[in-house]
Amino acid sequence: MTGTDILGYAAGAITSLTFLPQVLKTWKEKSAKDVSLLMFIIAAINEVMWIVYGALLDNWVIILTNAIVLAMSLTMIFLKLRYNK
Amino acid sequence: MTGTDILGYAAGAITSLTFLPQVLKTWKEKSAKDVSLLMFIIAAINEVMWIVYGALLDNWVIILTNAIVLAMSLTMIFLKLRYNK
């Protein structure tokens, strides 16, 4: 495994956790008025596209990282609808 | 170009625009209290990693899509610091 490979895996791991700080902040503060619902709807649809793409290529790294982001996007859609005040 | 390739390019194009609805919402409403600053700081650092990765692979699709997301992340950091009320 080259340094470039390691950088790619590290970048991918961080990408999969990008939405986590927003999920934790909204969960804690129970307020999501300023958060864009559309962003997370687009992200969720986009993650499904990436998961299908990963499945077509039989690439489990693409499938798993995008499944994590999909789970967080769906969580944020739920939190946004619940705490949209 | 196969159907799988087209799906990958379409998914990549949508990914590069994921943050746009949040940028537009915050720009319009001038309120970002509920938005996670940490999310966009992590995203910005992560995009720099992806741009370096793309440069090492000489892959302009990776470089350009992540440069777009980096620009939007930096815009959101600016808007968050300006409208954090």
Backbone of each chain as nested JSON, in Angstrom:
{
  "chains": [
    {"id": "A", "residues": [
      {"number": 1, "name": "MET", "atoms": {"N": [0.843, -1.204, 0.0], "CA": [0.0, 0.0, 0.0], "C": [0.882, 1.259, 0.0]}},
      {"number": 2, "name": "THR", "atoms": {"N": [0.64, 2.147, -0.963], "CA": [1.464, 3.349, -1.085], "C": [0.947, 4.463, -0.172]}},
      {"number": 3, "name": "GLY", "atoms": {"N": [1.74, 5.532, -0.056], "CA": [1.301, 6.701, 0.705], "C": [0.035, 7.304, 0.106]}},
      {"number": 4, "name": "THR", "atoms": {"N": [-0.061, 7.264, -1.22], "CA": [-1.268, 7.788, -1.893], "C": [-2.503, 6.985, -1.499]}},
      {"number": 5, "name": "ASP", "atoms": {"N": [-2.352, 5.636, -1.458], "CA": [-3.469, 4.784, -1.022], "C": [-3.91, 5.137, 0.395]}},
      {"number": 6, "name": "ILE", "atoms": {"N": [-2.909, 5.299, 1.283], "CA": [-3.222, 5.602, 2.69], "C": [-3.968, 6.933, 2.794]}},
      {"number": 7, "name": "LEU", "atoms": {"N": [-3.503, 7.943, 2.019], "CA": [-4.185, 9.247, 2.002], "C": [-5.633, 9.093, 1.531]}},
      {"number": 8, "name": "GLY", "atoms": {"N": [-5.845, 8.274, 0.497], "CA": [-7.197, 8.048, -0.02], "C": [-8.104, 7.39, 1.004]}},
      {"number": 9, "name": "TYR", "atoms": {"N": [-7.597, 6.367, 1.698], "CA": [-8.407, 5.695, 2.726], "C": [-8.71, 6.634, 3.891]}},
      {"number": 10, "name": "ALA", "atoms": {"N": [-7.692, 7.436, 4.305], "CA": [-7.893, 8.378, 5.417], "C": [-8.936, 9.425, 5.023]}},
      {"number": 11, "name": "ALA", "atoms": {"N": [-8.824, 9.952, 3.792], "CA": [-9.785, 10.955, 3.316], "C": [-11.189, 10.352, 3.264]}},
      {"number": 12, "name": "GLY", "atoms": {"N": [-11.297, 9.111, 2.804], "CA": [-12.598, 8.444, 2.722], "C": [-13.223, 8.227, 4.091]}},
      {"number": 13, "name": "ALA", "atoms": {"N": [-12.378, 7.86, 5.071], "CA": [-12.877, 7.637, 6.433], "C": [-13.436, 8.935, 7.005]}},
      {"number": 14, "name": "ILE", "atoms": {"N": [-12.723, 10.052, 6.777], "CA": [-13.191, 11.346, 7.284], "C": [-14.467, 11.773, 6.56]}},
      {"number": 15, "name": "THR", "atoms": {"N": [-14.518, 11.555, 5.241], "CA": [-15.723, 11.905, 4.474], "C": [-16.955, 11.206, 5.045]}},
      {"number": 16, "name": "SER", "atoms": {"N": [-16.8, 9.939, 5.41], "CA": [-17.953, 9.181, 5.896], "C": [-18.497, 9.74, 7.214]}},
      {"number": 17, "name": "LEU", "atoms": {"N": [-17.659, 10.512, 7.925], "CA": [-18.083, 11.061, 9.219], "C": [-18.384, 12.558, 9.16]}},
      {"number": 18, "name": "THR", "atoms": {"N": [-18.393, 13.151, 7.953], "CA": [-18.574, 14.605, 7.806], "C": [-19.83, 15.117, 8.508]}},
      {"number": 19, "name": "PHE", "atoms": {"N": [-20.957, 14.381, 8.377], "CA": [-22.228, 14.872, 8.92], "C": [-22.357, 14.647, 10.43]}},
      {"number": 20, "name": "LEU", "atoms": {"N": [-21.451, 13.856, 11.018], "CA": [-21.591, 13.503, 12.443], "C": [-21.669, 14.727, 13.371]}},
      {"number": 21, "name": "PRO", "atoms": {"N": [-20.801, 15.756, 13.208], "CA": [-20.899, 16.914, 14.121], "C": [-22.265, 17.602, 14.049]}},
      {"number": 22, "name": "GLN", "atoms": {"N": [-22.873, 17.636, 12.836], "CA": [-24.197, 18.262, 12.706], "C": [-25.261, 17.417, 13.404]}},
      {"number": 23, "name": "VAL", "atoms": {"N": [-25.181, 16.087, 13.236], "CA": [-26.137, 15.196, 13.904], "C": [-26.053, 15.382, 15.421]}},
      {"number": 24, "name": "LEU", "atoms": {"N": [-24.822, 15.399, 15.965], "CA": [-24.643, 15.512, 17.417], "C": [-25.116, 16.875, 17.931]}},
      {"number": 25, "name": "LYS", "atoms": {"N": [-24.803, 17.944, 17.178], "CA": [-25.218, 19.296, 17.592], "C": [-26.747, 19.414, 17.62]}},
      {"number": 26, "name": "THR", "atoms": {"N": [-27.405, 18.913, 16.558], "CA": [-28.87, 19.026, 16.484], "C": [-29.529, 18.144, 17.545]}},
      {"number": 27, "name": "TRP", "atoms": {"N": [-28.962, 16.946, 17.749], "CA": [-29.471, 16.021, 18.764], "C": [-29.423, 16.671, 20.144]}},
      {"number": 28, "name": "LYS", "atoms": {"N": [-28.318, 17.361, 20.438], "CA": [-28.085, 17.96, 21.753], "C": [-28.932, 19.211, 21.949]}},
      {"number": 29, "name": "GLU", "atoms": {"N": [-28.985, 20.072, 20.918], "CA": [-29.628, 21.381, 21.07], "C": [-31.113, 21.362, 20.706]}},
      {"number": 30, "name": "LYS", "atoms": {"N": [-31.569, 20.269, 20.07], "CA": [-32.982, 20.131, 19.694], "C": [-33.5, 21.35, 18.922]}},
      {"number": 31, "name": "SER", "atoms": {"N": [-32.672, 21.884, 18.048], "CA": [-33.053, 23.024, 17.211], "C": [-32.395, 22.869, 15.85]}},
      {"number": 32, "name": "ALA", "atoms": {"N": [-33.209, 22.976, 14.787], "CA": [-32.658, 22.752, 13.441], "C": [-33.213, 23.741, 12.424]}},
      {"number": 33, "name": "LYS", "atoms": {"N": [-33.692, 24.88, 12.938], "CA": [-34.319, 25.872, 12.058], "C": [-33.39, 26.306, 10.923]}},
      {"number": 34, "name": "ASP", "atoms": {"N": [-32.103, 26.511, 11.241], "CA": [-31.156, 27.064, 10.258], "C": [-30.562, 26.002, 9.327]}},
      {"number": 35, "name": "VAL", "atoms": {"N": [-30.866, 24.723, 9.609], "CA": [-30.278, 23.638, 8.814], "C": [-31.115, 23.41, 7.555]}},
      {"number": 36, "name": "SER", "atoms": {"N": [-30.442, 23.229, 6.42], "CA": [-31.145, 23.013, 5.152], "C": [-31.65, 21.576, 5.028]}},
      {"number": 37, "name": "LEU", "atoms": {"N": [-32.993, 21.411, 4.984], "CA": [-33.577, 20.086, 4.761], "C": [-33.19, 19.572, 3.379]}},
      {"number": 38, "name": "LEU", "atoms": {"N": [-33.218, 20.492, 2.389], "CA": [-32.923, 20.112, 1.008], "C": [-31.525, 19.509, 0.873]}},
      {"number": 39, "name": "MET", "atoms": {"N": [-30.552, 20.071, 1.622], "CA": [-29.19, 19.532, 1.562], "C": [-29.175, 18.047, 1.92]}},
      {"number": 40, "name": "PHE", "atoms": {"N": [-29.873, 17.677, 2.979], "CA": [-29.822, 16.284, 3.43], "C": [-30.687, 15.363, 2.563]}},
      {"number": 41, "name": "ILE", "atoms": {"N": [-31.757, 15.908, 1.958], "CA": [-32.542, 15.106, 1.009], "C": [-31.698, 14.8, -0.232]}},
      {"number": 42, "name": "ILE", "atoms": {"N": [-31.011, 15.853, -0.758], "CA": [-30.128, 15.642, -1.913], "C": [-29.02, 14.65, -1.543]}},
      {"number": 43, "name": "ALA", "atoms": {"N": [-28.432, 14.823, -0.351], "CA": [-27.348, 13.931, 0.084], "C": [-27.838, 12.487, 0.159]}},
      {"number": 44, "name": "ALA", "atoms": {"N": [-29.057, 12.276, 0.703], "CA": [-29.58, 10.907, 0.854], "C": [-29.78, 10.252, -0.52]}},
      {"number": 45, "name": "ILE", "atoms": {"N": [-30.399, 10.997, -1.458], "CA": [-30.602, 10.46, -2.813], "C": [-29.247, 10.153, -3.457]}},
      {"number": 46, "name": "ASN", "atoms": {"N": [-28.3, 11.091, -3.266], "CA": [-26.961, 10.939, -3.83], "C": [-26.242, 9.707, -3.251]}},
      {"number": 47, "name": "GLU", "atoms": {"N": [-26.42, 9.462, -1.952], "CA": [-25.777, 8.291, -1.334], "C": [-26.338, 6.994, -1.905]}},
      {"number": 48, "name": "VAL", "atoms": {"N": [-27.661, 6.96, -2.177], "CA": [-28.253, 5.769, -2.793], "C": [-27.61, 5.534, -4.166]}},
      {"number": 49, "name": "MET", "atoms": {"N": [-27.402, 6.642, -4.929], "CA": [-26.733, 6.515, -6.238], "C": [-25.33, 5.927, -6.075]}},
      {"number": 50, "name": "TRP", "atoms": {"N": [-24.57, 6.426, -5.065], "CA": [-23.217, 5.916, -4.83], "C": [-23.229, 4.448, -4.403]}},
      {"number": 51, "name": "ILE", "atoms": {"N": [-24.234, 4.057, -3.598], "CA": [-24.317, 2.664, -3.144], "C": [-24.6, 1.737, -4.329]}},
      {"number": 52, "name": "VAL", "atoms": {"N": [-25.512, 2.171, -5.231], "CA": [-25.783, 1.382, -6.441], "C": [-24.517, 1.296, -7.295]}},
      {"number": 53, "name": "TYR", "atoms": {"N": [-23.824, 2.439, -7.438], "CA": [-22.561, 2.476, -8.2], "C": [-21.541, 1.508, -7.591]}},
      {"number": 54, "name": "GLY", "atoms": {"N": [-21.4, 1.542, -6.272], "CA": [-20.467, 0.634, -5.581], "C": [-20.863, -0.821, -5.779]}},
      {"number": 55, "name": "ALA", "atoms": {"N": [-22.197, -1.093, -5.748], "CA": [-22.679, -2.468, -5.934], "C": [-22.376, -2.955, -7.357]}},
      {"number": 56, "name": "LEU", "atoms": {"N": [-22.575, -2.064, -8.353], "CA": [-22.299, -2.432, -9.75], "C": [-20.815, -2.749, -9.951]}},
      {"number": 57, "name": "LEU", "atoms": {"N": [-19.953, -2.045, -9.193], "CA": [-18.501, -2.283, -9.302], "C": [-18.024, -3.344, -8.305]}},
      {"number": 58, "name": "ASP", "atoms": {"N": [-18.96, -3.835, -7.46], "CA": [-18.608, -4.788, -6.403], "C": [-17.507, -4.215, -5.496]}},
      {"number": 59, "name": "ASN", "atoms": {"N": [-17.628, -2.899, -5.213], "CA": [-16.616, -2.205, -4.406], "C": [-17.201, -1.908, -3.023]}},
      {"number": 60, "name": "TRP", "atoms": {"N": [-16.772, -2.681, -2.017], "CA": [-17.352, -2.566, -0.676], "C": [-16.931, -1.311, 0.069]}},
      {"number": 61, "name": "VAL", "atoms": {"N": [-15.789, -0.719, -0.313], "CA": [-15.376, 0.54, 0.316], "C": [-16.394, 1.634, -0.042]}},
      {"number": 62, "name": "ILE", "atoms": {"N": [-16.77, 1.709, -1.334], "CA": [-17.764, 2.698, -1.765], "C": [-19.112, 2.424, -1.107]}},
      {"number": 63, "name": "ILE", "atoms": {"N": [-19.523, 1.145, -1.078], "CA": [-20.828, 0.792, -0.497], "C": [-20.889, 1.169, 0.984]}},
      {"number": 64, "name": "LEU", "atoms": {"N": [-19.873, 0.773, 1.746], "CA": [-19.927, 0.966, 3.199], "C": [-19.808, 2.429, 3.61]}},
      {"number": 65, "name": "THR", "atoms": {"N": [-18.841, 3.165, 3.006], "CA": [-18.694, 4.571, 3.392], "C": [-19.977, 5.347, 3.077]}},
      {"number": 66, "name": "ASN", "atoms": {"N": [-20.59, 5.06, 1.92], "CA": [-21.808, 5.788, 1.565], "C": [-23.013, 5.334, 2.373]}},
      {"number": 67, "name": "ALA", "atoms": {"N": [-23.01, 4.089, 2.839], "CA": [-24.093, 3.626, 3.716], "C": [-24.045, 4.387, 5.045]}},
      {"number": 68, "name": "ILE", "atoms": {"N": [-22.828, 4.672, 5.537], "CA": [-22.693, 5.452, 6.776], "C": [-23.247, 6.864, 6.578]}},
      {"number": 69, "name": "VAL", "atoms": {"N": [-22.869, 7.511, 5.467], "CA": [-23.359, 8.88, 5.205], "C": [-24.868, 8.879, 4.98]}},
      {"number": 70, "name": "LEU", "atoms": {"N": [-25.397, 7.833, 4.325], "CA": [-26.847, 7.724, 4.131], "C": [-27.562, 7.645, 5.476]}},
      {"number": 71, "name": "ALA", "atoms": {"N": [-27.03, 6.835, 6.392], "CA": [-27.65, 6.702, 7.723], "C": [-27.666, 8.056, 8.433]}},
      {"number": 72, "name": "MET", "atoms": {"N": [-26.566, 8.813, 8.333], "CA": [-26.519, 10.129, 8.994], "C": [-27.439, 11.134, 8.31]}},
      {"number": 73, "name": "SER", "atoms": {"N": [-27.544, 11.056, 6.972], "CA": [-28.441, 11.965, 6.248], "C": [-29.891, 11.711, 6.65]}},
      {"number": 74, "name": "LEU", "atoms": {"N": [-30.274, 10.421, 6.742], "CA": [-31.647, 10.09, 7.129], "C": [-31.91, 10.524, 8.577]}},
      {"number": 75, "name": "THR", "atoms": {"N": [-30.891, 10.374, 9.442], "CA": [-31.026, 10.834, 10.83], "C": [-31.267, 12.342, 10.868]}},
      {"number": 76, "name": "MET", "atoms": {"N": [-30.486, 13.096, 10.033], "CA": [-30.648, 14.557, 10.011], "C": [-32.005, 14.97, 9.454]}},
      {"number": 77, "name": "ILE", "atoms": {"N": [-32.534, 14.231, 8.46], "CA": [-33.866, 14.542, 7.931], "C": [-34.901, 14.365, 9.037]}},
      {"number": 78, "name": "PHE", "atoms": {"N": [-34.771, 13.276, 9.813], "CA": [-35.669, 13.016, 10.944], "C": [-35.558, 14.137, 11.985]}},
      {"number": 79, "name": "LEU", "atoms": {"N": [-34.313, 14.512, 12.346], "CA": [-34.097, 15.547, 13.366], "C": [-34.612, 16.908, 12.885]}},
      {"number": 80, "name": "LYS", "atoms": {"N": [-34.375, 17.205, 11.595], "CA": [-34.837, 18.477, 11.034], "C": [-36.363, 18.578, 11.115]}},
      {"number": 81, "name": "LEU", "atoms": {"N": [-37.051, 17.488, 10.742], "CA": [-38.511, 17.515, 10.763], "C": [-39.04, 17.588, 12.191]}},
      {"number": 82, "name": "ARG", "atoms": {"N": [-38.28, 17.002, 13.131], "CA": [-38.726, 16.991, 14.517], "C": [-38.45, 18.314, 15.237]}},
      {"number": 83, "name": "TYR", "atoms": {"N": [-37.283, 18.925, 14.913], "CA": [-36.847, 20.123, 15.649], "C": [-36.78, 21.346, 14.762]}},
      {"number": 84, "name": "ASN", "atoms": {"N": [-37.716, 21.488, 13.814], "CA": [-37.683, 22.602, 12.87], "C": [-38.35, 23.829, 13.476]}},
      {"number": 85, "name": "LYS", "atoms": {"N": [-37.753, 24.364, 14.485], "CA": [-38.349, 25.525, 15.166], "C": [-37.285, 26.555, 15.438]}}
    ]},
    {"id": "B", "residues": [
      {"number": 1, "name": "MET", "atoms": {"N": [-18.449, 4.75, -23.008], "CA": [-18.831, 4.985, -21.606], "C": [-20.012, 4.095, -21.234]}},
      {"number": 2, "name": "THR", "atoms": {"N": [-19.882, 3.326, -20.157], "CA": [-20.955, 2.412, -19.752], "C": [-21.991, 3.141, -18.89]}},
      {"number": 3, "name": "GLY", "atoms": {"N": [-23.095, 2.468, -18.625], "CA": [-24.111, 3.012, -17.725], "C": [-23.538, 3.241, -16.336]}},
      {"number": 4, "name": "THR", "atoms": {"N": [-22.653, 2.347, -15.905], "CA": [-22.019, 2.49, -14.591], "C": [-21.177, 3.767, -14.54]}},
      {"number": 5, "name": "ASP", "atoms": {"N": [-20.425, 4.042, -15.614], "CA": [-19.63, 5.275, -15.687], "C": [-20.527, 6.508, -15.572]}},
      {"number": 6, "name": "ILE", "atoms": {"N": [-21.646, 6.475, -16.33], "CA": [-22.562, 7.626, -16.34], "C": [-23.128, 7.843, -14.936]}},
      {"number": 7, "name": "LEU", "atoms": {"N": [-23.511, 6.739, -14.255], "CA": [-24.028, 6.831, -12.884], "C": [-22.972, 7.456, -11.966]}},
      {"number": 8, "name": "GLY", "atoms": {"N": [-21.717, 7.042, -12.126], "CA": [-20.633, 7.582, -11.296], "C": [-20.432, 9.07, -11.515]}},
      {"number": 9, "name": "TYR", "atoms": {"N": [-20.452, 9.508, -12.785], "CA": [-20.282, 10.942, -13.072], "C": [-21.458, 11.751, -12.547]}},
      {"number": 10, "name": "ALA", "atoms": {"N": [-22.68, 11.197, -12.721], "CA": [-23.871, 11.909, -12.235], "C": [-23.823, 12.031, -10.71]}},
      {"number": 11, "name": "ALA", "atoms": {"N": [-23.446, 10.928, -10.036], "CA": [-23.363, 10.95, -8.572], "C": [-22.299, 11.954, -8.125]}},
      {"number": 12, "name": "GLY", "atoms": {"N": [-21.171, 11.988, -8.831], "CA": [-20.095, 12.925, -8.485], "C": [-20.519, 14.373, -8.671]}},
      {"number": 13, "name": "ALA", "atoms": {"N": [-21.27, 14.648, -9.74], "CA": [-21.738, 16.014, -9.989], "C": [-22.667, 16.472, -8.869]}},
      {"number": 14, "name": "ILE", "atoms": {"N": [-23.566, 15.566, -8.437], "CA": [-24.497, 15.927, -7.359], "C": [-23.735, 16.107, -6.043]}},
      {"number": 15, "name": "THR", "atoms": {"N": [-22.761, 15.231, -5.78], "CA": [-21.967, 15.351, -4.554], "C": [-21.301, 16.721, -4.456]}},
      {"number": 16, "name": "SER", "atoms": {"N": [-20.789, 17.207, -5.603], "CA": [-20.061, 18.477, -5.575], "C": [-20.992, 19.647, -5.224]}},
      {"number": 17, "name": "LEU", "atoms": {"N": [-22.31, 19.449, -5.382], "CA": [-23.27, 20.525, -5.107], "C": [-24.044, 20.312, -3.81]}},
      {"number": 18, "name": "THR", "atoms": {"N": [-23.658, 19.284, -3.012], "CA": [-24.415, 18.94, -1.803], "C": [-24.598, 20.136, -0.863]}},
      {"number": 19, "name": "PHE", "atoms": {"N": [-23.529, 20.943, -0.672], "CA": [-23.592, 22.03, 0.312], "C": [-24.317, 23.272, -0.215]}},
      {"number": 20, "name": "LEU", "atoms": {"N": [-24.607, 23.309, -1.522], "CA": [-25.192, 24.52, -2.117], "C": [-26.51, 24.947, -1.453]}},
      {"number": 21, "name": "PRO", "atoms": {"N": [-27.471, 24.024, -1.186], "CA": [-28.722, 24.468, -0.554], "C": [-28.488, 25.116, 0.812]}},
      {"number": 22, "name": "GLN", "atoms": {"N": [-27.487, 24.615, 1.564], "CA": [-27.196, 25.207, 2.872], "C": [-26.59, 26.604, 2.712]}},
      {"number": 23, "name": "VAL", "atoms": {"N": [-25.682, 26.763, 1.75], "CA": [-25.081, 28.08, 1.489], "C": [-26.172, 29.093, 1.134]}},
      {"number": 24, "name": "LEU", "atoms": {"N": [-27.085, 28.695, 0.223], "CA": [-28.141, 29.61, -0.23], "C": [-29.109, 29.951, 0.897]}},
      {"number": 25, "name": "LYS", "atoms": {"N": [-29.463, 28.933, 1.706], "CA": [-30.391, 29.163, 2.829], "C": [-29.787, 30.13, 3.836]}},
      {"number": 26, "name": "THR", "atoms": {"N": [-28.513, 29.907, 4.193], "CA": [-27.865, 30.76, 5.202], "C": [-27.654, 32.165, 4.656]}},
      {"number": 27, "name": "TRP", "atoms": {"N": [-27.267, 32.256, 3.379], "CA": [-27.081, 33.556, 2.724], "C": [-28.366, 34.375, 2.769]}},
      {"number": 28, "name": "LYS", "atoms": {"N": [-29.51, 33.695, 2.497], "CA": [-30.813, 34.366, 2.406], "C": [-31.344, 34.741, 3.788]}},
      {"number": 29, "name": "GLU", "atoms": {"N": [-31.217, 33.808, 4.746], "CA": [-31.862, 34.012, 6.046], "C": [-30.942, 34.697, 7.057]}},
      {"number": 30, "name": "LYS", "atoms": {"N": [-29.655, 34.798, 6.739], "CA": [-28.678, 35.463, 7.605], "C": [-28.729, 34.939, 9.048]}},
      {"number": 31, "name": "SER", "atoms": {"N": [-28.912, 33.623, 9.172], "CA": [-28.943, 32.984, 10.486], "C": [-28.307, 31.6, 10.37]}},
      {"number": 32, "name": "ALA", "atoms": {"N": [-27.332, 31.335, 11.254], "CA": [-26.618, 30.058, 11.154], "C": [-26.384, 29.422, 12.517]}},
      {"number": 33, "name": "LYS", "atoms": {"N": [-27.189, 29.83, 13.506], "CA": [-27.014, 29.344, 14.873], "C": [-27.011, 27.815, 14.948]}},
      {"number": 34, "name": "ASP", "atoms": {"N": [-27.929, 27.173, 14.2], "CA": [-28.103, 25.724, 14.313], "C": [-27.127, 24.927, 13.443]}},
      {"number": 35, "name": "VAL", "atoms": {"N": [-26.341, 25.64, 12.618], "CA": [-25.431, 24.955, 11.698], "C": [-24.124, 24.621, 12.423]}},
      {"number": 36, "name": "SER", "atoms": {"N": [-23.611, 23.399, 12.202], "CA": [-22.375, 22.97, 12.858], "C": [-21.145, 23.553, 12.154]}},
      {"number": 37, "name": "LEU", "atoms": {"N": [-20.4, 24.422, 12.881], "CA": [-19.14, 24.958, 12.34], "C": [-18.142, 23.828, 12.135]}},
      {"number": 38, "name": "LEU", "atoms": {"N": [-18.096, 22.902, 13.117], "CA": [-17.141, 21.788, 13.067], "C": [-17.317, 20.947, 11.8]}},
      {"number": 39, "name": "MET", "atoms": {"N": [-18.576, 20.742, 11.4], "CA": [-18.83, 19.958, 10.188], "C": [-18.117, 20.569, 8.981]}},
      {"number": 40, "name": "PHE", "atoms": {"N": [-18.209, 21.891, 8.836], "CA": [-17.629, 22.525, 7.647], "C": [-16.111, 22.669, 7.761]}},
      {"number": 41, "name": "ILE", "atoms": {"N": [-15.584, 22.769, 8.997], "CA": [-14.123, 22.779, 9.177], "C": [-13.555, 21.407, 8.795]}},
      {"number": 42, "name": "ILE", "atoms": {"N": [-14.208, 20.33, 9.298], "CA": [-13.771, 18.967, 8.945], "C": [-13.876, 18.772, 7.428]}},
      {"number": 43, "name": "ALA", "atoms": {"N": [-14.997, 19.241, 6.841], "CA": [-15.19, 19.08, 5.39], "C": [-14.09, 19.811, 4.623]}},
      {"number": 44, "name": "ALA", "atoms": {"N": [-13.723, 21.025, 5.05], "CA": [-12.698, 21.803, 4.34], "C": [-11.34, 21.097, 4.393]}},
      {"number": 45, "name": "ILE", "atoms": {"N": [-10.971, 20.619, 5.581], "CA": [-9.691, 19.89, 5.719], "C": [-9.729, 18.635, 4.85]}},
      {"number": 46, "name": "ASN", "atoms": {"N": [-10.887, 17.94, 4.896], "CA": [-11.055, 16.709, 4.128], "C": [-10.947, 16.964, 2.62]}},
      {"number": 47, "name": "GLU", "atoms": {"N": [-11.515, 18.098, 2.161], "CA": [-11.444, 18.413, 0.727], "C": [-9.999, 18.676, 0.296]}},
      {"number": 48, "name": "VAL", "atoms": {"N": [-9.214, 19.34, 1.18], "CA": [-7.794, 19.561, 0.857], "C": [-7.091, 18.208, 0.694]}},
      {"number": 49, "name": "MET", "atoms": {"N": [-7.417, 17.24, 1.593], "CA": [-6.848, 15.89, 1.473], "C": [-7.215, 15.267, 0.117]}},
      {"number": 50, "name": "TRP", "atoms": {"N": [-8.502, 15.397, -0.276], "CA": [-8.951, 14.826, -1.558], "C": [-8.272, 15.503, -2.743]}},
      {"number": 51, "name": "ILE", "atoms": {"N": [-8.053, 16.84, -2.644], "CA": [-7.407, 17.559, -3.748], "C": [-5.954, 17.098, -3.889]}},
      {"number": 52, "name": "VAL", "atoms": {"N": [-5.248, 16.918, -2.753], "CA": [-3.871, 16.399, -2.797], "C": [-3.872, 14.985, -3.387]}},
      {"number": 53, "name": "TYR", "atoms": {"N": [-4.837, 14.163, -2.946], "CA": [-4.965, 12.797, -3.469], "C": [-5.18, 12.818, -4.981]}},
      {"number": 54, "name": "GLY", "atoms": {"N": [-6.095, 13.69, -5.436], "CA": [-6.35, 13.825, -6.869], "C": [-5.119, 14.293, -7.634]}},
      {"number": 55, "name": "ALA", "atoms": {"N": [-4.362, 15.22, -7.016], "CA": [-3.143, 15.728, -7.665], "C": [-2.092, 14.617, -7.782]}},
      {"number": 56, "name": "LEU", "atoms": {"N": [-1.955, 13.802, -6.72], "CA": [-0.989, 12.696, -6.747], "C": [-1.345, 11.684, -7.838]}},
      {"number": 57, "name": "LEU", "atoms": {"N": [-2.652, 11.502, -8.077], "CA": [-3.105, 10.56, -9.114], "C": [-3.269, 11.242, -10.478]}},
      {"number": 58, "name": "ASP", "atoms": {"N": [-3.046, 12.583, -10.493], "CA": [-3.237, 13.373, -11.725], "C": [-4.662, 13.193, -12.261]}},
      {"number": 59, "name": "ASN", "atoms": {"N": [-5.635, 13.157, -11.312], "CA": [-7.039, 12.931, -11.67], "C": [-7.817, 14.237, -11.51]}},
      {"number": 60, "name": "TRP", "atoms": {"N": [-8.146, 14.883, -12.633], "CA": [-8.773, 16.2, -12.583], "C": [-10.228, 16.154, -12.147]}},
      {"number": 61, "name": "VAL", "atoms": {"N": [-10.895, 15.003, -12.315], "CA": [-12.279, 14.889, -11.829], "C": [-12.29, 15.006, -10.304]}},
      {"number": 62, "name": "ILE", "atoms": {"N": [-11.356, 14.296, -9.642], "CA": [-11.271, 14.371, -8.177], "C": [-10.889, 15.783, -7.744]}},
      {"number": 63, "name": "ILE", "atoms": {"N": [-9.903, 16.376, -8.421], "CA": [-9.436, 17.716, -8.038], "C": [-10.567, 18.74, -8.161]}},
      {"number": 64, "name": "LEU", "atoms": {"N": [-11.251, 18.761, -9.314], "CA": [-12.249, 19.805, -9.565], "C": [-13.492, 19.657, -8.696]}},
      {"number": 65, "name": "THR", "atoms": {"N": [-14.018, 18.41, -8.56], "CA": [-15.227, 18.248, -7.746], "C": [-14.949, 18.651, -6.298]}},
      {"number": 66, "name": "ASN", "atoms": {"N": [-13.758, 18.286, -5.799], "CA": [-13.454, 18.618, -4.407], "C": [-13.106, 20.089, -4.226]}},
      {"number": 67, "name": "ALA", "atoms": {"N": [-12.592, 20.737, -5.274], "CA": [-12.348, 22.182, -5.2], "C": [-13.674, 22.934, -5.068]}},
      {"number": 68, "name": "ILE", "atoms": {"N": [-14.723, 22.443, -5.754], "CA": [-16.049, 23.069, -5.636], "C": [-16.574, 22.934, -4.208]}},
      {"number": 69, "name": "VAL", "atoms": {"N": [-16.467, 21.715, -3.637], "CA": [-16.959, 21.498, -2.275], "C": [-16.129, 22.31, -1.273]}},
      {"number": 70, "name": "LEU", "atoms": {"N": [-14.811, 22.429, -1.517], "CA": [-13.957, 23.233, -0.639], "C": [-14.414, 24.691, -0.651]}},
      {"number": 71, "name": "ALA", "atoms": {"N": [-14.69, 25.229, -1.837], "CA": [-15.143, 26.625, -1.941], "C": [-16.442, 26.824, -1.152]}},
      {"number": 72, "name": "MET", "atoms": {"N": [-17.372, 25.854, -1.254], "CA": [-18.645, 25.98, -0.522], "C": [-18.444, 25.821, 0.982]}},
      {"number": 73, "name": "SER", "atoms": {"N": [-17.528, 24.935, 1.384], "CA": [-17.243, 24.755, 2.815], "C": [-16.668, 26.036, 3.405]}},
      {"number": 74, "name": "LEU", "atoms": {"N": [-15.717, 26.667, 2.696], "CA": [-15.112, 27.911, 3.18], "C": [-16.16, 29.025, 3.227]}},
      {"number": 75, "name": "THR", "atoms": {"N": [-17.075, 29.038, 2.235], "CA": [-18.161, 30.026, 2.244], "C": [-19.045, 29.831, 3.47]}},
      {"number": 76, "name": "MET", "atoms": {"N": [-19.363, 28.547, 3.792], "CA": [-20.206, 28.268, 4.961], "C": [-19.499, 28.636, 6.259]}},
      {"number": 77, "name": "ILE", "atoms": {"N": [-18.178, 28.418, 6.349], "CA": [-17.434, 28.809, 7.555], "C": [-17.536, 30.327, 7.729]}},
      {"number": 78, "name": "PHE", "atoms": {"N": [-17.376, 31.08, 6.63], "CA": [-17.501, 32.542, 6.669], "C": [-18.907, 32.954, 7.111]}},
      {"number": 79, "name": "LEU", "atoms": {"N": [-19.937, 32.328, 6.503], "CA": [-21.318, 32.684, 6.829], "C": [-21.663, 32.314, 8.269]}},
      {"number": 80, "name": "LYS", "atoms": {"N": [-21.157, 31.173, 8.726], "CA": [-21.423, 30.733, 10.096], "C": [-20.825, 31.735, 11.097]}},
      {"number": 81, "name": "LEU", "atoms": {"N": [-19.586, 32.17, 10.837], "CA": [-18.936, 33.107, 11.753], "C": [-19.626, 34.475, 11.709]}},
      {"number": 82, "name": "ARG", "atoms": {"N": [-20.179, 34.82, 10.544], "CA": [-20.831, 36.119, 10.395], "C": [-22.251, 36.127, 10.975]}},
      {"number": 83, "name": "TYR", "atoms": {"N": [-22.985, 35.018, 10.794], "CA": [-24.401, 34.986, 11.17], "C": [-24.668, 33.99, 12.298]}},
      {"number": 84, "name": "ASN", "atoms": {"N": [-23.749, 33.846, 13.231], "CA": [-23.898, 32.859, 14.309], "C": [-24.744, 33.427, 15.443]}},
      {"number": 85, "name": "LYS", "atoms": {"N": [-26.007, 33.671, 15.15], "CA": [-26.874, 34.27, 16.168], "C": [-28.204, 33.542, 16.179]}}
    ]}
  ]
}
